[in-house]
Amino acid sequence: MVVNNYVKVSGSLHLIKGHMEDENQVGKYVHFSVRQDTACEDGRTRHDFLIMRAYDPEIGKWVKQQQEGTPLSVEGEVKSSLGSGEMYILVKKIENN
């Protein structure tokens, strides 16, 4: 059985420190995260960072041209890395909010 876990998330662009580009058996990709700030019941703000991978060169180029904190929405598939098991979203579409 093949299952696609398609999601749409929004938040602000968070550029991961260090190098943004990497490569694996699938190809070259740009990685970044989407920061989501959620108000907790006790008044604190929770900061979640959702990891993204963009294999599409045009999406990667767009991400590299943006500033930290740019509001955006991302559509893609939830995946698990073959090596580490780390969860990430495979970016299919990205746009400013």
Secondary structure, 3 states (H helix, E strand, C coil): CCCCCEEEEEEEEECCCCCCEEECCCCEEEEEEEEEEEECCCCCEEEEEEEEEECCHHHHHHHHHCCCCCEEEEEEEEEECCCCCCEEEEEEEEEEC
